[in-house]
Amino acid sequence: MKKIRALLLSAGLGTRLRPLTLDTPKCLVKIKNKPILEYWIEKLENISADKIIVNTHYLSHKVDLFLKKHNRKDMKILNFYEDKLLGTAGTLIANYEFFADSLGMLIHADNFTKLDLKELIDSHKNRPQNCLLTMLTFDTSNPQSCGIVEVDSNNIVQKFYEKHANPPSNKANAAVYLFEQDFIEWLISNYPKATDFSLDVLPNLLGKIYTFHTKMSYIDIGTKESLDKARKIAEESIDNL
């Protein structure tokens, strides 16, 4: 079985959540008394990831302290500090060697969901042969604020709309991606200076992105309203989307 490695993108400024994020990094905002970053760390531990990277920038010392206090016995957690933000693709490219010969995951860690990542991994293993990437998708109630995808009968992305004024559907990119060595080689060979994953990478992979769609709630906690919704769902015993 391939080793599983992940990059948790956690360096965001969280400006829309101010004043909450004036002294708390967005990834450490709590839901049910637990930082959202910890939810993702636990999910990765549950699928036996052997190493993960957490990138940091804003209030990085607080994230560093959190990680030191929450070290895992069977999963090594590495810090990757960015003095200047590299962008979602830039951070991945800067750490591409970390993913050599592994099942890699790129995760925006400012989202809340009860999804078990084992389902996503099983779907990725059964992806069509020509697909270099597997993307998690979900149903959004606010498609104008998301990356919206159109897929064919095989669940392969044919079109991608990034925060479009009139998107054609509500099937949204959850910003969780699975990939292997062939994707890393393609990325480094073709787009070594990419910075934004959604703008610089995804549009160049149409027809090669497989999707796994979840009906479970999936919430970007970027605003006070969405954070409150995530906290409400976390208190419920059954997901009610």
Secondary structure, DSSP 8 states (H G I E B T S, - for coil): ---EEEEEE-----GGGTTGGGSS-GGG-EETTEEHHHHHHHHHHHTT-SEEEEEE-TTHHHHHHHHHHT--SSSEEEEEE-SS---HHHHHHHTGGGGTTSEEEEEETTEEE---HHHHHHHHHTS-TT--EEEEEEE-S-GGGSEEEEE-TTSBEEEEEES-SS-S-SEEEEEEEEE-HHHHHHHHHH-TT---IIIIIGGGGTTSEEEEEE-S-EEETTSHHHHHHHHHHHHSSS---
